[in-house]
């Protein structure tokens, strides 16, 4: 590997990890804040302004007060902070890494793969699009109101996709592509479901009309899903350092499924969100 390619690979990976830390950290912080909000007492300051809850935090030598409001009674503030570019940059840099390591680097398929390099690339990219479409259809269906059943269906599909990818791609590429599917779902959740709901909320607030509560509920559900997906994604990012026990195992697809479950359980314990 020539020095230019080596440095480009290193900087791309570094950038990907940094923006992913920023994105996942914000997702987890907002999830924690949503769970930790305390209702305001009757007559307490701000109670008449549509405040759902308030929390106090101490950090970096100061105190922070956070209020969550359904509507802004005095109109939109001059500065409203959005959190979206971290998701886009994480996904784009991750796609770049797939291209560097697997598509251009030749690690997409094993030497005895039946599909060849071009077929492996097509399957890899197609799995990203198909993963989002299937996931989105599941959680737009009536299953969205039965989260436990939806989670079971999703897990079965994850294991099936994991098994299928290990049959046609190299085992290492299969693990990383499942992580890329999760990352694609997370980024698409932000840009296709969460941000549109937020824009509708902002537009309704500016117009002084009621926002659609179904959009807000969907955005909150998708944000919660992103916290569940983030833990397996981190595992899949580091799995290449442990080939014997992960993708190199003869039952690598089963190991993958069990570790996804472990990641989901870890997320549940860390946040204890309903």
PECORLIN-V998804 format. One line per field, one symbol per residue. ss: DSSP state (H for helix, E for strand, - for the rest). phi: phi as a letter, one per 20 degrees, with the letter a starting at -180 (. if undefined). burial: + if it has 9 or more other ideal C-beta (glycine too) atoms within 8 Angstrom, else -. A space follows every 10 residues. Layout:
ss: ???
phi: ???
burial: ???
//
This chain:
ss: --HHHHHHHH HHHHHHHHHH HHHHHHHHHH HHHHHH-E-- ------HHH- EEEEEEEEE- -EEEEEEEE- ---------- ----HHHHHH HHHHHHHHHH HHH------- -----HHHHH HHHHHHHHHH HHHHHHHHHH -HHHH-HHHH HHHHHHHHHH HHHHHHHH-- HHHHHHHHHH HHHHHHHHHH HHHHHHHHHH HHHHHHH--- --HHHHHHHH HHHHHHHHHH HHHHHHHHHH H--------- -HHHHHHHHH HHHHHHHHHH H---
phi: .fgfffffff fffffgffff ffffffffff fffffefdfe fgnfgnfeem ffabbdccal mbdcddddcf cdfenfffcc edcbffffff fffffffgff edeeenefcf fdffdmffff ffffffffff ffffgfffee egffecffff ffgffgffff fgffffeddf gfffffffff fgffffffgf edcffgffff ffffffemde efffffffff ffffgfffff fffffffdff ecffedfeff dgffggffff ffffffffff dlef
burial: -----+-++- -++-++--++ -+++-+++-+ +++++-+--+ -----++-++ +-+++----- -----+-++- -+-------- ---+-+++++ +-++++++++ +++----++- --+-+---++ +-++--+++- ++-+++-++- --++-----+ +-+++-+++- +++-++-+++ ++++++++++ ++++++++++ +-++++++-+ ++-++----- +---++-+++ ++++++++++ ++++++--++ --+--++-+- -++-+++-++ +-++-+++-- +-+-
//
